[in-house]
Amino acid sequence: MEGHAGFAEAGQDIVCAAISVLTGTAVNGLERYLSFQPNYKAGDGFLECDLALLESEQDRLIAEAILGTMLLGLQQIQKEYGSRYIKFEQRR
């Protein structure tokens, strides 16, 4: 995740806050339920999580469920507020 939503002023932007909560919660879930600790970097308007050590089928299923749920939430935000404020890019 990178950038800011631009829906409102910093500190008042509910779209940015919602995105931050969803993505941060997903990382917390990955840390809690995977058999390894994923590496991540977070900063102002930036979050990157590395799942390169994802090897077991169980970890893959867990990560897929957590990240899939996060994606559902992000898609709902996009549906409610429009693609002007949230855009997706799929990378592997």
N, C-alpha and C positions, 0 to 999 in steps of 0.2 A: 504494500500500500504506500502510495506517496502522494503528496500534495494536500491541499485543503479544499473542502467542498465549495466554499464561496457563497453559501446560502445566506449568511449573515455575518456581522462583525465577529472578529475573534473573541471568544468567550461567550458569545451569544448564538453560535452556529449549531443548531440542534442536529442538522444532518451530519456535520463533522463529528459531533459528540457521539451520535448513534453508531457511526462507522467505527470510531475508535473503540467503543465498548464492544462491539461485535468482534472485531479483529483481535483485540486484546484478550477477550474471553476465550476465543479459539486457541490462542497461544497458551493460555493458562490450562485449557483442557488437554492440549497436546503434551504439555509438561507433566501433567498429573497422571494421564492414562497410558502414555507410551512407555515401552520398556527402556527407553533411552531419553536423555534430555536433548531436545532439539536446540540448535544454535539459532539465536535471533538477535537482530539489531533493531532498536527503537529510538526514535527521536521525534522532533517537532514535525508532524505531518509525514512520518515515515515509519514503516514497519516491514521488516523482511525476516522470514523464517525459513531456515534450511532443513529440509528433511532428507538429506542425502544418506543418512544412516538408516533409513526406513527399509528394512530387509524382511522382517517376518510377515507372514500373512495376517496374523492377528494385529500387528501394528498398522499394517496397510488398511485393514478394515476400520480400525479405530480412527485413524487419521482421515479416512474418507468420510466417515460419519460426522466427525467434528467439523471438517472443512466444508462438507456439503451443507450442513446446518448453517454455518456462517454465510455461505453463498446464498442460501434461501433468504436469510435476513437482509443481506445486501441488495438482493434483487427486489425485495419488498420496499426497501428505502428508495430504490431507483424508480419503482412503479409509483410510489406516492409523491416523490419530489422531482422526478424527471431526470433524464440522462444528462442534463446540463450540469448537475451537481455530483453525479457519480457515474463513472465509466469503468468497464471491465476490460482487461486484456488477459487472455489465457496464455500462460507460458509453461513450458515443461523443462 
